[in-house]
Structures are given as C-alpha cells and as structure tokens.
Amino acid sequence: MLPIDISSDDYNFYKTLNEDVHLKPDAYNRWDLQMENGDYVNVAGNQSLHNAICIAIMTRYGELKDNPLYEEFGCHLHELIKANKSPMVEYKIELFVIEILEKMRRILEVNWIEVTDSEDNAYKITFNVTSINDEIVEGSVEI
C-alpha cells in the first residue's frame, strides 16, 4: 500500500478525485514513476486528476485492450504520429484530447484545450478542466 498523507487537503476534501502514483517527465520528456525513500510517491485530489489526464492522453487507444476494464481506454491522437505538422493536425489532436477528457468521470467540464507546435518535433497540449468538485485543474503534456 502506498504511503498516504492523510492530513492533506487533497486527501481529506477531494477523495472523489481518487489517488494515484505520481508520474513526472524528465528533461527528455520521458515520464516515469516518482520514488521517495524507496517507495512510490502517492498523489491525491487535483494532482491525481492532472496525473490521470496525462496518462489518458499519452496512452494509445486500445493499448490496454487485454484488460476488459480498459478496452476502450486511450487517446486516438497517436494515429497522427506520422502526419506532417499542420493546423489541421493540431485541430485533430485537440478534438481527440477533448474526446478522451469528456469520457473521464472525474471531469465535469473541459474548459479549453490548446495545442501548440513545440520544439523537438513535438506538440504541447495545454488543458484547463473543471473537476467534479468544481475545482479548476490546469496542466500540459508534450507528445
């Protein structure tokens, strides 16, 4: 069982946003589990929702099809991986991200998504959502 900070506001007031293992990108945009004192770092509340959004965006649609609970999980934006960069591709990425975020039960409303051309031949996806607790969660992910 992961260590949990039961005195934190995220744990006490935002339990409906669940808990998760903390993921963080490194300098090369490779995401990895965070460790502290030889154990995984646990996140709750808004951090957990941000973490879940990043996981949903970065998971290819159907990648987890061997698990019946996750057959329909993932984002279609990976289908555009070889497409030449263009405003139309950015728009399609935006639509795919909105689609996956609207399926998440912890999200009440997708306020906005912004897809921008990033360095290193990548796209940066910035998002702003309202959670089911009426909290605003902002973040970004590079793909």
GUTOR-314061 format. One record per residue: residue in three letters; residue number from 1; x, y, z of N, C-alpha, C in turn. Coordinates in nm, 2 decimals, m for minus. Example, Ala and Ser with C-alpha at 12.3 -4.5 7.8 and 13.67 -1.06 7.14 Angstrom:
! residues 2
+-----+-----+--------+--------+--------+--------+--------+--------+--------+--------+--------+
!   r !   k !   n_px !   n_py !   n_pz !  ca_px !  ca_py !  ca_pz !   c_px !   c_py !   c_pz !
+-----+-----+--------+--------+--------+--------+--------+--------+--------+--------+--------+
! ALA !   1 !   1.32 !  m0.57 !   0.78 !   1.23 !  m0.45 !   0.78 !   1.32 !  m0.33 !   0.78 !
! SER !   2 !   1.28 !  m0.22 !   0.71 !   1.37 !  m0.11 !   0.71 !   1.29 !   0.00 !   0.79 !
+-----+-----+--------+--------+--------+--------+--------+--------+--------+--------+--------+
This chain:
! residues 143
+-----+-----+--------+--------+--------+--------+--------+--------+--------+--------+--------+
!   r !   k !   n_px !   n_py !   n_pz !  ca_px !  ca_py !  ca_pz !   c_px !   c_py !   c_pz !
+-----+-----+--------+--------+--------+--------+--------+--------+--------+--------+--------+
! MET !   1 !   0.08 !  m0.12 !   0.00 !   0.00 !   0.00 !   0.00 !   0.09 !   0.12 !   0.00 !
! LEU !   2 !   0.05 !   0.22 !  m0.08 !   0.13 !   0.34 !  m0.09 !   0.11 !   0.43 !   0.03 !
! PRO !   3 !   0.22 !   0.50 !   0.08 !   0.20 !   0.59 !   0.19 !   0.11 !   0.70 !   0.15 !
! ILE !   4 !   0.02 !   0.74 !   0.24 !  m0.08 !   0.85 !   0.21 !  m0.07 !   0.95 !   0.31 !
! ASP !   5 !  m0.06 !   1.08 !   0.27 !  m0.06 !   1.19 !   0.37 !  m0.21 !   1.22 !   0.40 !
! ILE !   6 !  m0.26 !   1.15 !   0.51 !  m0.40 !   1.17 !   0.55 !  m0.43 !   1.30 !   0.61 !
! SER !   7 !  m0.33 !   1.39 !   0.63 !  m0.36 !   1.52 !   0.68 !  m0.37 !   1.62 !   0.57 !
! SER !   8 !  m0.35 !   1.59 !   0.44 !  m0.35 !   1.68 !   0.33 !  m0.50 !   1.72 !   0.30 !
! ASP !   9 !  m0.51 !   1.84 !   0.25 !  m0.65 !   1.88 !   0.20 !  m0.69 !   1.79 !   0.08 !
! ASP !  10 !  m0.60 !   1.76 !  m0.01 !  m0.63 !   1.68 !  m0.12 !  m0.69 !   1.54 !  m0.08 !
! TYR !  11 !  m0.64 !   1.48 !   0.03 !  m0.69 !   1.36 !   0.08 !  m0.82 !   1.37 !   0.15 !
! ASN !  12 !  m0.83 !   1.48 !   0.23 !  m0.95 !   1.49 !   0.31 !  m1.07 !   1.55 !   0.24 !
! PHE !  13 !  m1.05 !   1.64 !   0.14 !  m1.16 !   1.71 !   0.08 !  m1.19 !   1.67 !  m0.06 !
! TYR !  14 !  m1.09 !   1.60 !  m0.13 !  m1.11 !   1.57 !  m0.27 !  m1.09 !   1.42 !  m0.30 !
! LYS !  15 !  m1.14 !   1.34 !  m0.21 !  m1.13 !   1.20 !  m0.23 !  m1.20 !   1.15 !  m0.36 !
! THR !  16 !  m1.30 !   1.22 !  m0.40 !  m1.37 !   1.18 !  m0.52 !  m1.28 !   1.19 !  m0.65 !
! LEU !  17 !  m1.17 !   1.26 !  m0.64 !  m1.07 !   1.27 !  m0.75 !  m0.97 !   1.16 !  m0.75 !
! ASN !  18 !  m0.98 !   1.06 !  m0.65 !  m0.90 !   0.94 !  m0.64 !  m0.76 !   0.97 !  m0.60 !
! GLU !  19 !  m0.68 !   0.86 !  m0.60 !  m0.54 !   0.87 !  m0.57 !  m0.46 !   0.79 !  m0.68 !
! ASP !  20 !  m0.34 !   0.82 !  m0.69 !  m0.26 !   0.76 !  m0.80 !  m0.11 !   0.77 !  m0.77 !
! VAL !  21 !  m0.03 !   0.69 !  m0.84 !   0.11 !   0.70 !  m0.83 !   0.16 !   0.82 !  m0.91 !
! HIS !  22 !   0.25 !   0.90 !  m0.86 !   0.29 !   1.03 !  m0.92 !   0.38 !   1.00 !  m1.04 !
! LEU !  23 !   0.35 !   1.06 !  m1.15 !   0.43 !   1.05 !  m1.27 !   0.49 !   1.19 !  m1.30 !
! LYS !  24 !   0.61 !   1.19 !  m1.35 !   0.67 !   1.32 !  m1.38 !   0.76 !   1.31 !  m1.50 !
! PRO !  25 !   0.76 !   1.41 !  m1.59 !   0.85 !   1.40 !  m1.71 !   1.00 !   1.44 !  m1.67 !
! ASP !  26 !   1.09 !   1.38 !  m1.74 !   1.23 !   1.42 !  m1.72 !   1.27 !   1.53 !  m1.82 !
! ALA !  27 !   1.39 !   1.56 !  m1.83 !   1.44 !   1.66 !  m1.93 !   1.42 !   1.62 !  m2.07 !
! TYR !  28 !   1.40 !   1.49 !  m2.10 !   1.38 !   1.44 !  m2.24 !   1.23 !   1.41 !  m2.26 !
! ASN !  29 !   1.15 !   1.45 !  m2.17 !   1.00 !   1.43 !  m2.18 !   0.97 !   1.28 !  m2.18 !
! ARG !  30 !   1.04 !   1.20 !  m2.10 !   1.01 !   1.06 !  m2.07 !   0.95 !   1.06 !  m1.93 !
! TRP !  31 !   0.83 !   1.01 !  m1.92 !   0.75 !   1.01 !  m1.80 !   0.79 !   0.89 !  m1.72 !
! ASP !  32 !   0.80 !   0.90 !  m1.59 !   0.84 !   0.79 !  m1.50 !   0.77 !   0.81 !  m1.36 !
! LEU !  33 !   0.76 !   0.69 !  m1.30 !   0.71 !   0.69 !  m1.16 !   0.81 !   0.76 !  m1.07 !
! GLN !  34 !   0.76 !   0.84 !  m0.97 !   0.84 !   0.91 !  m0.88 !   0.86 !   0.82 !  m0.75 !
! MET !  35 !   0.98 !   0.82 !  m0.70 !   1.02 !   0.74 !  m0.59 !   1.07 !   0.84 !  m0.48 !
! GLU !  36 !   1.04 !   0.80 !  m0.35 !   1.09 !   0.87 !  m0.24 !   1.11 !   0.77 !  m0.12 !
! ASN !  37 !   1.23 !   0.77 !  m0.07 !   1.26 !   0.68 !   0.04 !   1.23 !   0.53 !   0.00 !
! GLY !  38 !   1.26 !   0.50 !  m0.12 !   1.25 !   0.36 !  m0.17 !   1.10 !   0.32 !  m0.20 !
! ASP !  39 !   1.01 !   0.41 !  m0.20 !   0.87 !   0.38 !  m0.23 !   0.81 !   0.48 !  m0.33 !
! TYR !  40 !   0.70 !   0.44 !  m0.39 !   0.64 !   0.52 !  m0.48 !   0.58 !   0.65 !  m0.41 !
! VAL !  41 !   0.57 !   0.76 !  m0.48 !   0.51 !   0.88 !  m0.43 !   0.36 !   0.88 !  m0.47 !
! ASN !  42 !   0.27 !   0.89 !  m0.38 !   0.13 !   0.89 !  m0.40 !   0.08 !   1.04 !  m0.41 !
! VAL !  43 !  m0.01 !   1.06 !  m0.50 !  m0.08 !   1.19 !  m0.52 !  m0.23 !   1.17 !  m0.50 !
! ALA !  44 !  m0.30 !   1.27 !  m0.46 !  m0.44 !   1.27 !  m0.44 !  m0.50 !   1.40 !  m0.49 !
! GLY !  45 !  m0.63 !   1.40 !  m0.50 !  m0.70 !   1.52 !  m0.53 !  m0.67 !   1.57 !  m0.67 !
! ASN !  46 !  m0.65 !   1.71 !  m0.68 !  m0.62 !   1.77 !  m0.81 !  m0.50 !   1.72 !  m0.88 !
! GLN !  47 !  m0.39 !   1.68 !  m0.80 !  m0.27 !   1.63 !  m0.86 !  m0.30 !   1.49 !  m0.92 !
! SER !  48 !  m0.39 !   1.42 !  m0.86 !  m0.42 !   1.29 !  m0.91 !  m0.50 !   1.30 !  m1.04 !
! LEU !  49 !  m0.59 !   1.40 !  m1.05 !  m0.66 !   1.42 !  m1.17 !  m0.57 !   1.47 !  m1.28 !
! HIS !  50 !  m0.48 !   1.56 !  m1.25 !  m0.38 !   1.60 !  m1.35 !  m0.30 !   1.48 !  m1.40 !
! ASN !  51 !  m0.26 !   1.40 !  m1.31 !  m0.18 !   1.28 !  m1.34 !  m0.26 !   1.19 !  m1.44 !
! ALA !  52 !  m0.39 !   1.17 !  m1.40 !  m0.48 !   1.08 !  m1.48 !  m0.50 !   1.14 !  m1.62 !
! ILE !  53 !  m0.51 !   1.27 !  m1.63 !  m0.53 !   1.33 !  m1.77 !  m0.40 !   1.30 !  m1.85 !
! CYS !  54 !  m0.29 !   1.32 !  m1.79 !  m0.16 !   1.30 !  m1.87 !  m0.15 !   1.15 !  m1.91 !
! ILE !  55 !  m0.19 !   1.06 !  m1.82 !  m0.19 !   0.92 !  m1.86 !  m0.29 !   0.89 !  m1.97 !
! ALA !  56 !  m0.41 !   0.94 !  m1.97 !  m0.51 !   0.92 !  m2.07 !  m0.46 !   0.97 !  m2.21 !
! ILE !  57 !  m0.40 !   1.09 !  m2.21 !  m0.35 !   1.15 !  m2.33 !  m0.24 !   1.07 !  m2.39 !
! MET !  58 !  m0.15 !   1.02 !  m2.31 !  m0.03 !   0.95 !  m2.35 !  m0.05 !   0.81 !  m2.39 !
! THR !  59 !  m0.16 !   0.75 !  m2.35 !  m0.19 !   0.61 !  m2.38 !  m0.26 !   0.60 !  m2.51 !
! ARG !  60 !  m0.20 !   0.51 !  m2.60 !  m0.26 !   0.49 !  m2.73 !  m0.40 !   0.42 !  m2.71 !
! TYR !  61 !  m0.49 !   0.46 !  m2.79 !  m0.62 !   0.39 !  m2.79 !  m0.61 !   0.24 !  m2.82 !
! GLY !  62 !  m0.67 !   0.16 !  m2.73 !  m0.66 !   0.02 !  m2.75 !  m0.53 !  m0.05 !  m2.69 !
! GLU !  63 !  m0.44 !   0.03 !  m2.64 !  m0.32 !  m0.02 !  m2.59 !  m0.34 !  m0.12 !  m2.48 !
! LEU !  64 !  m0.44 !  m0.10 !  m2.40 !  m0.47 !  m0.18 !  m2.28 !  m0.59 !  m0.28 !  m2.31 !
! LYS !  65 !  m0.61 !  m0.32 !  m2.43 !  m0.72 !  m0.40 !  m2.47 !  m0.73 !  m0.54 !  m2.40 !
! ASP !  66 !  m0.61 !  m0.58 !  m2.36 !  m0.61 !  m0.72 !  m2.29 !  m0.68 !  m0.71 !  m2.16 !
! ASN !  67 !  m0.70 !  m0.60 !  m2.10 !  m0.77 !  m0.58 !  m1.97 !  m0.92 !  m0.54 !  m2.01 !
! PRO !  68 !  m1.02 !  m0.62 !  m1.98 !  m1.15 !  m0.58 !  m2.02 !  m1.20 !  m0.45 !  m1.97 !
! LEU !  69 !  m1.15 !  m0.41 !  m1.85 !  m1.19 !  m0.28 !  m1.80 !  m1.14 !  m0.16 !  m1.88 !
! TYR !  70 !  m1.03 !  m0.18 !  m1.96 !  m0.97 !  m0.07 !  m2.03 !  m0.97 !  m0.09 !  m2.18 !
! GLU !  71 !  m1.06 !  m0.17 !  m2.23 !  m1.06 !  m0.20 !  m2.38 !  m1.08 !  m0.07 !  m2.46 !
! GLU !  72 !  m1.16 !   0.02 !  m2.41 !  m1.19 !   0.15 !  m2.48 !  m1.10 !   0.26 !  m2.43 !
! PHE !  73 !  m1.00 !   0.24 !  m2.35 !  m0.92 !   0.34 !  m2.29 !  m0.81 !   0.39 !  m2.39 !
! GLY !  74 !  m0.78 !   0.52 !  m2.38 !  m0.67 !   0.57 !  m2.46 !  m0.71 !   0.68 !  m2.55 !
! CYS !  75 !  m0.62 !   0.75 !  m2.61 !  m0.64 !   0.86 !  m2.70 !  m0.60 !   0.83 !  m2.84 !
! HIS !  76 !  m0.69 !   0.87 !  m2.94 !  m0.66 !   0.84 !  m3.08 !  m0.56 !   0.93 !  m3.14 !
! LEU !  77 !  m0.50 !   1.03 !  m3.07 !  m0.41 !   1.12 !  m3.13 !  m0.28 !   1.05 !  m3.18 !
! HIS !  78 !  m0.25 !   0.94 !  m3.13 !  m0.13 !   0.86 !  m3.17 !  m0.15 !   0.81 !  m3.31 !
! GLU !  79 !  m0.27 !   0.81 !  m3.37 !  m0.29 !   0.78 !  m3.51 !  m0.23 !   0.88 !  m3.60 !
! LEU !  80 !  m0.20 !   1.00 !  m3.55 !  m0.14 !   1.11 !  m3.63 !   0.01 !   1.12 !  m3.62 !
! ILE !  81 !   0.07 !   1.02 !  m3.56 !   0.21 !   1.03 !  m3.53 !   0.30 !   1.05 !  m3.65 !
! LYS !  82 !   0.26 !   1.01 !  m3.77 !   0.35 !   1.03 !  m3.88 !   0.29 !   1.14 !  m3.98 !
! ALA !  83 !   0.19 !   1.20 !  m3.93 !   0.13 !   1.31 !  m4.01 !   0.22 !   1.43 !  m4.01 !
! ASN !  84 !   0.23 !   1.50 !  m4.12 !   0.31 !   1.62 !  m4.13 !   0.24 !   1.73 !  m4.04 !
! LYS !  85 !   0.32 !   1.81 !  m3.98 !   0.27 !   1.92 !  m3.89 !   0.19 !   2.02 !  m3.98 !
! SER !  86 !   0.07 !   2.05 !  m3.93 !  m0.02 !   2.14 !  m3.99 !  m0.12 !   2.19 !  m3.89 !
! PRO !  87 !  m0.19 !   2.30 !  m3.92 !  m0.30 !   2.34 !  m3.84 !  m0.41 !   2.24 !  m3.83 !
! MET !  88 !  m0.44 !   2.16 !  m3.94 !  m0.54 !   2.06 !  m3.93 !  m0.50 !   1.95 !  m3.84 !
! VAL !  89 !  m0.38 !   1.91 !  m3.83 !  m0.33 !   1.81 !  m3.74 !  m0.35 !   1.86 !  m3.60 !
! GLU !  90 !  m0.31 !   1.98 !  m3.57 !  m0.33 !   2.04 !  m3.44 !  m0.48 !   2.04 !  m3.40 !
! TYR !  91 !  m0.56 !   2.07 !  m3.49 !  m0.71 !   2.07 !  m3.46 !  m0.76 !   1.92 !  m3.43 !
! LYS !  92 !  m0.71 !   1.83 !  m3.51 !  m0.75 !   1.69 !  m3.48 !  m0.70 !   1.64 !  m3.35 !
! ILE !  93 !  m0.58 !   1.68 !  m3.31 !  m0.52 !   1.65 !  m3.18 !  m0.62 !   1.71 !  m3.07 !
! GLU !  94 !  m0.65 !   1.83 !  m3.09 !  m0.74 !   1.90 !  m2.99 !  m0.87 !   1.82 !  m2.98 !
! LEU !  95 !  m0.93 !   1.78 !  m3.09 !  m1.06 !   1.70 !  m3.09 !  m1.04 !   1.57 !  m3.02 !
! PHE !  96 !  m0.93 !   1.50 !  m3.04 !  m0.90 !   1.37 !  m2.98 !  m0.89 !   1.39 !  m2.83 !
! VAL !  97 !  m0.82 !   1.49 !  m2.79 !  m0.80 !   1.52 !  m2.64 !  m0.93 !   1.55 !  m2.58 !
! ILE !  98 !  m1.01 !   1.64 !  m2.64 !  m1.14 !   1.67 !  m2.58 !  m1.22 !   1.54 !  m2.57 !
! GLU !  99 !  m1.22 !   1.46 !  m2.67 !  m1.30 !   1.33 !  m2.66 !  m1.26 !   1.25 !  m2.54 !
! ILE ! 100 !  m1.13 !   1.23 !  m2.52 !  m1.08 !   1.15 !  m2.41 !  m1.11 !   1.21 !  m2.27 !
! LEU ! 101 !  m1.10 !   1.34 !  m2.26 !  m1.13 !   1.41 !  m2.14 !  m1.28 !   1.41 !  m2.10 !
! GLU ! 102 !  m1.36 !   1.42 !  m2.20 !  m1.51 !   1.41 !  m2.18 !  m1.55 !   1.28 !  m2.13 !
! LYS ! 103 !  m1.47 !   1.17 !  m2.15 !  m1.51 !   1.04 !  m2.11 !  m1.47 !   1.01 !  m1.96 !
! MET ! 104 !  m1.38 !   1.10 !  m1.91 !  m1.33 !   1.08 !  m1.77 !  m1.44 !   1.12 !  m1.67 !
! ARG ! 105 !  m1.48 !   1.03 !  m1.58 !  m1.58 !   1.06 !  m1.48 !  m1.55 !   1.17 !  m1.38 !
! ARG ! 106 !  m1.42 !   1.19 !  m1.36 !  m1.37 !   1.29 !  m1.27 !  m1.38 !   1.43 !  m1.32 !
! ILE ! 107 !  m1.41 !   1.45 !  m1.45 !  m1.41 !   1.58 !  m1.51 !  m1.56 !   1.62 !  m1.54 !
! LEU ! 108 !  m1.59 !   1.74 !  m1.49 !  m1.73 !   1.79 !  m1.51 !  m1.73 !   1.86 !  m1.64 !
! GLU ! 109 !  m1.63 !   1.94 !  m1.67 !  m1.63 !   2.02 !  m1.80 !  m1.49 !   2.04 !  m1.85 !
! VAL ! 110 !  m1.47 !   2.03 !  m1.98 !  m1.35 !   2.07 !  m2.04 !  m1.36 !   2.22 !  m2.08 !
! ASN ! 111 !  m1.28 !   2.30 !  m2.01 !  m1.29 !   2.45 !  m2.03 !  m1.22 !   2.49 !  m2.16 !
! TRP ! 112 !  m1.10 !   2.44 !  m2.18 !  m1.03 !   2.47 !  m2.30 !  m0.91 !   2.38 !  m2.32 !
! ILE ! 113 !  m0.87 !   2.36 !  m2.44 !  m0.75 !   2.28 !  m2.48 !  m0.68 !   2.37 !  m2.58 !
! GLU ! 114 !  m0.55 !   2.37 !  m2.57 !  m0.46 !   2.44 !  m2.66 !  m0.35 !   2.35 !  m2.71 !
! VAL ! 115 !  m0.34 !   2.34 !  m2.84 !  m0.23 !   2.25 !  m2.90 !  m0.14 !   2.35 !  m2.97 !
! THR ! 116 !  m0.01 !   2.34 !  m2.93 !   0.09 !   2.43 !  m3.00 !   0.20 !   2.34 !  m3.05 !
! ASP ! 117 !   0.27 !   2.39 !  m3.15 !   0.38 !   2.33 !  m3.21 !   0.50 !   2.35 !  m3.11 !
! SER ! 118 !   0.56 !   2.25 !  m3.07 !   0.67 !   2.26 !  m2.97 !   0.80 !   2.22 !  m3.04 !
! GLU ! 119 !   0.91 !   2.25 !  m2.97 !   1.04 !   2.21 !  m3.02 !   1.06 !   2.06 !  m3.02 !
! ASP ! 120 !   1.16 !   2.02 !  m3.08 !   1.20 !   1.87 !  m3.09 !   1.09 !   1.79 !  m3.16 !
! ASN ! 121 !   1.02 !   1.85 !  m3.26 !   0.93 !   1.78 !  m3.34 !   0.81 !   1.72 !  m3.26 !
! ALA ! 122 !   0.76 !   1.80 !  m3.16 !   0.66 !   1.75 !  m3.07 !   0.54 !   1.86 !  m3.07 !
! TYR ! 123 !   0.43 !   1.82 !  m3.01 !   0.32 !   1.91 !  m2.98 !   0.31 !   1.93 !  m2.83 !
! LYS ! 124 !   0.27 !   2.05 !  m2.79 !   0.25 !   2.07 !  m2.65 !   0.10 !   2.09 !  m2.63 !
! ILE ! 125 !   0.04 !   2.01 !  m2.55 !  m0.11 !   2.02 !  m2.52 !  m0.13 !   2.08 !  m2.38 !
! THR ! 126 !  m0.19 !   2.19 !  m2.38 !  m0.22 !   2.26 !  m2.25 !  m0.37 !   2.25 !  m2.23 !
! PHE ! 127 !  m0.41 !   2.22 !  m2.11 !  m0.56 !   2.19 !  m2.08 !  m0.60 !   2.27 !  m1.96 !
! ASN ! 128 !  m0.73 !   2.29 !  m1.95 !  m0.79 !   2.35 !  m1.83 !  m0.93 !   2.28 !  m1.82 !
! VAL ! 129 !  m0.95 !   2.22 !  m1.71 !  m1.08 !   2.14 !  m1.69 !  m1.13 !   2.18 !  m1.55 !
! THR ! 130 !  m1.26 !   2.15 !  m1.54 !  m1.33 !   2.17 !  m1.41 !  m1.36 !   2.02 !  m1.36 !
! SER ! 131 !  m1.31 !   1.99 !  m1.24 !  m1.33 !   1.86 !  m1.19 !  m1.48 !   1.85 !  m1.13 !
! ILE ! 132 !  m1.51 !   1.73 !  m1.09 !  m1.65 !   1.71 !  m1.04 !  m1.66 !   1.78 !  m0.90 !
! ASN ! 133 !  m1.55 !   1.83 !  m0.85 !  m1.56 !   1.90 !  m0.72 !  m1.56 !   2.05 !  m0.75 !
! ASP ! 134 !  m1.58 !   2.09 !  m0.87 !  m1.58 !   2.23 !  m0.91 !  m1.44 !   2.30 !  m0.89 !
! GLU ! 135 !  m1.34 !   2.22 !  m0.89 !  m1.20 !   2.27 !  m0.89 !  m1.15 !   2.28 !  m1.03 !
! ILE ! 136 !  m1.07 !   2.39 !  m1.06 !  m1.01 !   2.40 !  m1.19 !  m0.87 !   2.33 !  m1.18 !
! VAL ! 137 !  m0.84 !   2.25 !  m1.28 !  m0.72 !   2.18 !  m1.29 !  m0.66 !   2.22 !  m1.43 !
! GLU ! 138 !  m0.53 !   2.27 !  m1.42 !  m0.46 !   2.31 !  m1.54 !  m0.34 !   2.23 !  m1.55 !
! GLY ! 139 !  m0.29 !   2.21 !  m1.67 !  m0.16 !   2.14 !  m1.69 !  m0.13 !   2.13 !  m1.84 !
! SER ! 140 !  m0.02 !   2.06 !  m1.86 !   0.02 !   2.04 !  m2.00 !   0.10 !   1.91 !  m2.01 !
! VAL ! 141 !   0.11 !   1.86 !  m2.14 !   0.18 !   1.74 !  m2.17 !   0.24 !   1.76 !  m2.31 !
! GLU ! 142 !   0.36 !   1.71 !  m2.33 !   0.42 !   1.72 !  m2.46 !   0.42 !   1.58 !  m2.52 !
! ILE ! 143 !   0.38 !   1.57 !  m2.64 !   0.38 !   1.44 !  m2.71 !   0.46 !   1.45 !  m2.84 !
+-----+-----+--------+--------+--------+--------+--------+--------+--------+--------+--------+
